[in-house]
Structures are given as structure tokens and as C-alpha cells.
Amino acid sequence: MDLFDYMRETNMKKGESPLAKRLRPTSLDEVVGQEHILGKDKLLYRVIQADKLSSIILYGPPGTGKTTLAMVIANTTSAVFKELNATTAGKKDIEAVVKESKDNLGMYGKKTILFVDEIHRFNKAQQDYLLPFVEDGTVILIGATTENPYFEVNSALISRSSIFQLKPLSKENIKTLIRRAVTDTEKGMGSYDAEITEEAVDFLADMSEGDARHALNAVELGILSTERNPETGKIVIDLPVAEECIQRRSIRYDKDGDNHYDIISAFIKSMRGSDPDAAVYYLAKMLYAGESVTFIARRIMICASEDVGNADPQAIQVATACAQAVERVGMPEAQIILAQAATYVACAPKSNAVVNAIFDAMQAVKEVGNCQVPVYLRDAHYSGAEKLGNVGYKYAHDYENHYVEQQYLPDQLVGRTFYKPGNLGYEKRIQDWFHLIKKEK
């Protein structure tokens, strides 16, 4: 170690490293969030505690604790722990780790855990090189990635690893970390004698969108850049300071209050009312306030079916593709995908015929009760069906226009109409088709 390395490590220990790094837990009990994989009754928690870890891949958005979890494992395992970052490491770096791993196993009987951050950055050749050493146990791999590993990681590595998905931290998780950062005198900012208002905590937890690093960076910036109150001598992180540190202005949008429901209601009604400008405005307001992109995408899907329906069957496809895309892409790009889907649904021809159809049909089920299916519509593939009269069904494709007059509804409901297509968009074509085939008959 040269003088510069020594000074760097010394300064790190004195608290010069970023708050998010200093505050990383060193044991499983200090980890906040990810209870679905790190609860005390969960497999990953048990194998880490027992030091029986096999190769794993940690997959999740930035700031959810992938590197943190790897560091916890480093602090609890008896194995040699090595770390590579796939954005900078080359094949020679991997070869050096593998050689050292073989030496440790051969001479000391010690296993080696290799943590590869951003593993999706390794090219195919680099991943292929690792494969046999993961397979024979020379190294135990911990891969961390923000990308879907099933698309970005060698399928052979995937098959030899357990995949654990880390989720964005909840608002309460982020609040816990913010308070810990402000008060912890050993690893946090407690020695600065600062305090943070609940309003600021709530705002930062909202704006971080599940990314702990984002929230902690804002807290650190706020404490280091805010002058002490001349009367109390304390550094106070209030809402205006929090807004400045995270470069977002607080707007009135309580996710648990009435305003939340007012905005989402206005968003849906704007799409239903065919006003793409209003729809994209309310979308922007929700996104600015930190609303969940998956929640917004679900509302667009519902509107596409409830308010557009078969007037434009493509709308539900666009909305569904949007919902899948925003989960894979995340913010900030997800806002573009959501805007495309919202404006498409807003501009589409409208019909609620499918809503009326299912509601009327449900009402008929309640009113009429247990109706019998016409005999010739019953399953005729089992032995003895003919003896029960399961004959007489007219196969529609045997007739002109693939249509034949036939009773499909139960006797008690003959003549009832549930689906009444409108006269806009594709439903006009459905309506015309029904008129054509019935007129010909």
C-alpha cells in the first residue's frame, strides 16, 4: 500500500466517504427492507447466517441494497471475499481472482465468494469464462444487476444460480434510513447536531421513489450546506431545504389523502373525455409528485377496457404493453411510455358497451339463477354423450359467412341482449357485421 492508498483509507474512516456508503449495514439485522427475501424465516437469510451460500444473482433497481447485501455477506462469511465491477474489470482481472481462488481452496481449504457488480456489463466471453469455475465451486458468484438477468446474463450462469429480486424500498423503509442518517453519531451525520422535520422526511421519502441512495445523498447535502439556526445552534432540514437538495418542488399531492384520489380521478376522466392535453397534464403532476408508475399504468389499462373497449381493441394492447415496459425500464424513461399510452387512450373512440354487457350478464345470473345449458351445446366428447341427447349442434364454420342461427343462451334468457356495440370505431364494424349476417338469414 502506498501513501495515497493509506491516506484514502484513513480519510474514509474519518467520514469522508459518502453518507450512503458509510451508513451501509454490516449485519443482516441492520438491513432495512427486503423482508420478502431477508425475513428471518426466509431462505436467503438462513443461508447467509449459516454461511452456506451458493451462487446467487441479486436483481433490482438502483438504491435497493444489492451492493449492501453483498457487503453484509462479506462481513459474515468465513470465505475469502473478492469484488469486481463489471464496468471496469477485464478478463485478466477475472483470471487473477480465479487463480487466487484455486490457491485458497488448495492450500487453505477456504472458499472464495466473488461479488460482480453490474454483472450484465460483462460480455458473453467474460461470462462464459466464469461459468466452469462457478460450476465446479472454485468461486461462489454473487452477481448484482439492475437489468432483468433472464435477458442480460448467460443462461448457463442463470441455471447455476438462485435469483433474488430486490424491490424498491417502501416509504417507511426510506423514512427509517433518513432518521438513522440524521441521528447516527457513528456512521451517520449525528455529530452535526442536526434535525429534520417530519414534513421534510415525508417529502424526501416520496421523492426517492424507493432509492435509498437518492434520499441519503439529499440528507447529506442538506446538512453540509445549511447554516445553523442562530437561536438554537442546530442545523434544521425543513421542507424548503429538502426541496432544494433534491431539486424538486413539493406539490400538494398526498398519496394517502383526498388530493391523490382527486388527481387520479381527473386523469381517468380526461382520458374518458378524449382530452389528451388534460390527461398528460395530470400524468405529469402525478409523476412529479412521485406516484408509482405501475399504479398509473394499471389505471390506463382499466380505462382502455372500460372506456374504449371494442371501439378500439388496440387500446388495451397499448396499455398492457405500457404496463410491462414501465416495469422493465423504470424512471425517467417510463414517463414517455406512460404519456404514449395515456394520449392513445384519450384519443381513441369511446365505448362502454363491454362494461354494460358484463354488468347486465352478472345481473341476469343473479336474477335467473341456475339455468341449464342447451343440450346440444354441452360437451359431447365423453362416453355416453349421445345417450343424453348431446346431438344437434350446428358447427358455425360449415355455413356461409361462418354463421348459423342457433340458440346459445339458456331457455330462460332467450331474447336478452347484453352486448350492444356502439357506432364508433371498430364497434361500428362489429355492428355492421351483425346486421349483415342476420339480414342475410
C-alpha positions in Angstrom: 0.0 0.0 0.0 1.5 3.4 -1.0 1.0 6.7 0.8 -2.0 7.7 -1.3 -3.8 4.4 -0.6 -3.1 4.9 3.1 -4.4 8.4 3.2 -7.5 7.5 1.2 -8.4 4.7 3.6 -7.7 6.9 6.6 -10.0 9.7 5.2 -12.7 7.1 4.5 -12.6 6.0 8.1 -12.8 9.6 9.2 -16.1 10.0 7.5 -15.0 11.5 4.1 -16.8 8.7 2.2 -20.4 9.4 1.0 -23.1 9.0 3.7 -24.9 6.3 1.7 -21.7 4.2 1.8 -20.9 4.9 5.5 -24.4 4.0 6.6 -24.4 0.6 4.9 -25.2 -2.1 7.4 -22.6 -4.6 8.5 -25.0 -7.3 9.6 -28.3 -8.8 8.5 -30.2 -7.3 11.5 -29.2 -3.8 10.4 -30.7 -4.2 6.9 -33.8 -2.2 6.3 -36.4 -3.6 3.9 -36.4 -6.6 1.5 -38.3 -8.6 4.1 -39.6 -10.9 1.3 -36.1 -12.4 0.9 -34.4 -11.4 4.2 -37.1 -12.1 6.8 -35.7 -14.4 9.5 -37.8 -17.3 8.1 -36.6 -16.8 4.5 -34.1 -18.9 2.7 -31.6 -16.2 1.9 -31.4 -15.0 5.5 -30.9 -18.6 6.7 -28.1 -19.5 4.3 -26.2 -16.2 5.0 -26.5 -16.7 8.7 -25.3 -20.3 8.4 -22.5 -19.3 5.9 -23.8 -21.9 3.4 -24.3 -19.5 0.5 -24.3 -20.9 -3.1 -24.1 -18.7 -6.2 -26.8 -16.1 -6.4 -27.8 -13.1 -8.6 -29.3 -10.0 -7.0 -31.7 -8.2 -9.3 -33.4 -4.8 -8.7 -33.5 -1.1 -9.3 -30.7 1.2 -8.1 -30.6 2.0 -4.4 -32.4 -1.1 -3.2 -29.5 -2.7 -1.4 -27.8 -5.1 -3.8 -24.2 -4.0 -3.0 -25.2 -3.5 0.6 -26.3 -7.1 0.9 -23.1 -8.3 -0.7 -21.1 -6.3 1.9 -23.2 -7.9 4.7 -22.3 -11.3 3.3 -18.6 -10.2 3.2 -18.8 -9.3 6.9 -20.5 -12.6 7.9 -18.8 -15.3 5.8 -15.7 -17.2 6.6 -14.9 -17.5 2.9 -12.5 -15.1 1.1 -14.5 -12.2 -0.4 -13.4 -10.7 -3.6 -15.1 -7.9 -5.5 -15.1 -6.8 -9.2 -17.1 -4.1 -11.0 -18.0 -5.3 -14.5 -17.9 -1.8 -15.9 -14.1 -1.7 -15.4 -12.9 -5.2 -14.9 -11.5 -7.2 -17.8 -10.7 -10.9 -18.4 -7.3 -10.5 -16.7 -9.0 -9.4 -13.5 -11.3 -12.4 -13.6 -8.3 -14.7 -14.2 -6.5 -13.3 -11.2 -9.4 -13.9 -9.0 -9.9 -17.4 -10.2 -6.1 -18.2 -9.7 -6.3 -16.8 -6.1 -9.5 -18.8 -5.5 -7.8 -22.0 -6.6 -4.8 -21.3 -4.3 -7.1 -20.5 -1.3 -9.1 -23.7 -1.9 -6.0 -25.9 -2.5 -3.7 -24.5 0.3 -6.1 -23.4 3.0 -9.4 -25.2 2.1 -11.1 -21.8 2.0 -13.9 -21.0 -0.5 -14.0 -17.7 -2.4 -17.0 -15.5 -2.9 -16.8 -13.3 -5.9 -19.1 -10.3 -6.0 -19.5 -8.9 -9.5 -21.4 -5.6 -9.5 -23.2 -4.7 -12.7 -22.7 -8.2 -14.0 -24.8 -7.6 -17.1 -21.9 -5.4 -18.3 -19.7 -8.5 -18.7 -19.8 -9.6 -22.3 -20.6 -13.2 -23.3 -16.9 -14.2 -23.4 -16.3 -12.9 -19.9 -19.4 -14.7 -18.6 -18.5 -17.9 -20.4 -15.0 -17.8 -18.8 -16.6 -17.6 -15.3 -19.0 -20.5 -15.9 -16.8 -23.6 -15.3 -15.4 -22.1 -12.1 -18.9 -21.4 -10.8 -19.9 -24.8 -11.8 -17.1 -26.7 -10.0 -17.2 -24.5 -6.9 -13.9 -22.7 -7.4 -15.8 -19.4 -6.8 -19.2 -18.7 -5.4 -20.7 -16.0 -7.5 -22.8 -13.1 -6.3 -23.9 -11.1 -9.3 -25.7 -7.8 -8.9 -27.7 -6.2 -11.8 -30.3 -3.6 -12.4 -31.3 -5.4 -15.6 -33.5 -8.5 -15.9 -31.0 -11.3 -15.6 -33.0 -13.6 -17.8 -32.3 -11.3 -20.7 -28.8 -10.0 -19.8 -27.0 -12.8 -18.0 -25.7 -16.1 -19.6 -28.5 -18.7 -19.3 -25.9 -21.2 -18.1 -24.9 -18.9 -15.2 -28.6 -18.3 -14.5 -29.2 -22.1 -14.3 -26.4 -22.5 -11.7 -27.5 -19.5 -9.6 -30.5 -18.6 -7.4 -32.2 -15.4 -8.5 -33.3 -13.0 -5.8 -35.3 -9.9 -6.8 -34.9 -6.8 -4.6 -37.8 -4.4 -4.6 -37.8 -0.6 -4.3 -37.8 0.3 -0.6 -41.1 1.3 0.9 -41.7 4.8 2.0 -41.5 3.7 5.6 -38.2 2.0 4.9 -36.8 5.2 3.5 -38.0 7.2 6.4 -36.2 4.8 8.8 -33.0 5.3 6.9 -33.4 9.1 6.8 -33.9 9.3 10.5 -30.9 7.0 11.1 -28.7 9.1 8.9 -29.5 12.3 10.8 -29.1 10.8 14.3 -26.4 8.1 14.0 -23.2 9.6 15.5 -21.0 6.7 14.5 -21.8 6.2 10.8 -24.3 8.9 10.1 -24.5 12.7 10.5 -25.3 12.7 14.2 -22.2 14.6 15.2 -23.5 17.7 13.2 -26.3 18.2 15.7 -29.0 18.4 13.0 -32.7 17.8 13.0 -35.2 17.1 10.2 -38.8 18.0 10.2 -41.4 15.2 9.6 -42.6 17.2 6.6 -39.1 17.0 5.1 -38.8 13.3 5.9 -42.1 12.6 4.2 -41.2 14.6 1.2 -37.7 13.0 0.7 -39.2 9.5 1.2 -41.7 10.3 -1.5 -39.3 11.8 -4.0 -36.7 9.0 -3.6 -39.0 6.5 -5.3 -37.6 3.6 -3.3 -34.0 4.5 -3.9 -32.3 4.8 -0.5 -29.1 6.3 -2.0 -31.1 9.2 -3.6 -32.7 10.1 -0.2 -29.4 9.8 1.8 -27.5 11.9 -0.7 -30.1 14.7 -0.2 -29.9 14.4 3.6 -26.1 14.7 3.4 -26.2 17.7 1.1 -28.8 19.4 3.2 -26.8 19.0 6.5 -23.5 20.0 4.9 -24.9 23.1 3.1 -27.3 24.5 5.7 -26.3 27.1 8.2 -27.1 26.7 11.9 -30.1 28.4 13.4 -28.6 31.4 15.3 -31.0 30.9 18.2 -30.8 27.1 18.7 -27.5 26.4 17.2 -28.9 23.5 15.3 -29.0 22.6 11.6 -32.6 22.3 10.6 -33.6 20.4 7.5 -37.1 21.6 6.7 -39.3 21.2 3.6 -37.7 24.2 1.6 -34.2 22.8 2.3 -35.3 19.3 1.3 -36.8 20.7 -2.0 -33.6 22.4 -2.8 -31.4 19.4 -2.1 -33.4 17.1 -4.2 -34.2 19.7 -6.9 -37.9 19.1 -6.8 -40.7 21.4 -5.6 -43.3 20.0 -3.2 -46.7 20.0 -4.7 -50.0 19.2 -2.9 -50.3 15.5 -3.5 -50.8 13.3 -0.5 -50.7 9.7 -1.7 -52.9 8.7 1.2 -55.3 11.7 1.1 -58.1 13.1 -0.9 -55.9 15.0 -3.3 -54.4 11.8 -4.5 -57.8 10.5 -5.5 -58.8 13.8 -7.0 -55.8 13.8 -9.4 -56.1 10.2 -10.5 -59.9 10.7 -10.9 -59.2 13.8 -13.1 -56.6 11.8 -15.1 -59.1 9.0 -15.8 -61.9 11.3 -16.6 -59.7 13.3 -19.0 -58.8 10.1 -20.9 -62.5 9.1 -20.9 -63.5 12.6 -22.1 -61.0 12.4 -25.0 -58.8 15.3 -23.8 -55.2 14.2 -24.3 -53.8 17.6 -23.1 -55.5 17.3 -19.7 -54.6 13.6 -19.4 -50.9 14.3 -20.0 -51.0 17.2 -17.5 -52.4 15.1 -14.7 -50.0 12.4 -15.6 -47.1 14.9 -15.3 -48.5 16.1 -11.9 -48.6 12.5 -10.6 -45.1 11.7 -11.8 -43.7 14.9 -10.4 -45.1 14.1 -7.0 -43.6 10.6 -7.1 -46.6 8.5 -7.8 -45.9 4.8 -8.6 -45.6 4.3 -12.4 -47.1 0.8 -12.0 -50.2 2.3 -10.3 -50.6 4.8 -13.2 -50.1 2.1 -15.8 -52.8 -0.1 -14.1 -55.3 2.8 -14.3 -54.6 3.3 -18.0 -55.2 -0.4 -18.6 -58.6 -0.2 -16.9 -59.6 2.9 -18.8 -58.6 1.3 -22.1 -61.0 -1.5 -21.5 -63.7 0.3 -19.5 -64.0 3.4 -21.6 -62.6 2.4 -25.0 -63.4 -1.3 -25.2 -64.0 -2.7 -28.6 -64.3 0.7 -30.2 -60.5 0.4 -30.5 -59.3 -3.1 -29.4 -55.7 -1.9 -29.9 -56.1 0.4 -26.8 -55.9 -2.4 -24.3 -52.8 -3.8 -26.1 -51.1 -0.4 -26.0 -51.9 0.0 -22.3 -50.8 -3.5 -21.4 -47.5 -3.1 -23.3 -47.1 0.2 -21.4 -47.5 -1.6 -18.1 -44.9 -4.2 -19.0 -42.5 -1.6 -20.3 -42.5 0.7 -17.4 -41.7 -2.1 -15.0 -38.7 -3.1 -17.2 -37.5 0.4 -18.0 -38.2 2.5 -14.8 -38.0 6.2 -14.5 -37.2 8.6 -16.0 -37.9 6.9 -19.4 -41.1 5.4 -18.1 -42.8 8.8 -18.3 -42.5 8.7 -22.1 -44.1 5.3 -22.3 -47.0 6.3 -19.9 -47.6 9.5 -21.9 -47.8 7.5 -25.1 -50.4 5.1 -23.6 -52.4 7.9 -21.9 -52.7 10.0 -25.1 -53.5 7.0 -27.2 -56.4 6.0 -24.9 -57.6 9.7 -24.7 -57.6 10.0 -28.5 -59.3 6.6 -29.1 -63.0 6.3 -30.0 -65.0 5.5 -26.9 -67.5 2.8 -25.9 -68.6 1.3 -22.6 -70.6 -1.4 -24.3 -68.4 -4.2 -22.7 -69.0 -2.7 -19.3 -72.7 -2.8 -19.7 -72.5 -6.3 -21.2 -70.7 -7.9 -18.3 -72.8 -6.0 -15.6 -76.1 -6.9 -17.3 -74.9 -10.5 -17.6 -73.9 -10.6 -14.0 -77.3 -9.3 -13.0 -79.0 -11.9 -15.1 -77.0 -14.7 -13.4 -78.2 -13.3 -10.0 -81.8 -13.0 -11.1 -82.4 -16.2 -13.1 -80.2 -18.4 -11.0 -79.0 -21.9 -12.2 -80.0 -22.0 -15.9 -79.4 -25.2 -17.9 -77.1 -25.1 -20.8 -78.9 -26.2 -24.0 -78.3 -29.9 -24.6 -76.6 -29.6 -28.0 -74.0 -27.1 -26.5 -72.8 -29.5 -23.8 -69.6 -31.4 -24.0 -70.1 -34.3 -26.5 -66.6 -35.8 -26.2 -67.2 -38.2 -23.3 -68.6 -41.7 -23.5 -72.4 -41.9 -23.5 -72.9 -38.3 -24.5 -75.2 -39.3 -27.4 -77.5 -41.2 -25.0 -78.0 -38.0 -23.0 -79.1 -36.1 -26.2 -75.9 -34.2 -26.8 -76.6 -34.0 -30.5 -77.9 -31.3 -32.9 -75.1 -28.8 -32.5 -74.6 -26.8 -35.7 -70.9 -26.1 -36.4 -70.8 -22.4 -37.5 -67.9 -22.9 -39.9 -69.9 -25.3 -42.0 -72.3 -22.5 -43.0 -72.0 -19.4 -45.2 -70.1 -16.5 -43.5 -69.3 -19.0 -40.7 -72.6 -18.2 -39.1 -75.8 -20.1 -38.4 -78.9 -19.2 -36.5 -78.9 -21.3 -33.2 -80.0 -20.8 -29.7 -77.0 -20.3 -27.4 -78.5 -18.7 -24.3 -80.4 -20.9 -21.8 -84.2 -21.0 -22.4 -84.9 -18.6 -19.6 -82.8 -15.9 -21.2 -83.7 -16.2 -24.9 -84.1 -12.8 -26.4 -81.9 -11.0 -23.9 -79.2 -8.8 -25.4 -76.2 -8.0 -23.2 -73.6 -6.7 -25.6 -74.8 -3.7 -27.7 -71.9 -2.4 -29.8 -71.8 1.3 -30.4 -71.4 3.1 -33.6 -67.9 4.4 -33.3 -64.5 2.9 -34.3 -64.2 -0.8 -34.6 -67.6 -1.4 -32.9 -69.3 0.2 -35.9 -67.7 -2.6 -38.0 -69.0 -5.2 -35.4 -72.4 -3.6 -35.6 -72.4 -3.7 -39.4 -71.3 -7.3 -39.4 -74.1 -8.4 -37.1 -76.6 -6.6 -39.3 -75.2 -8.2 -42.4 -75.2 -11.8 -41.3 -78.6 -11.5 -39.6 -80.2 -9.7 -42.6 -78.9 -12.5 -45.0 -80.6 -15.0 -42.8 
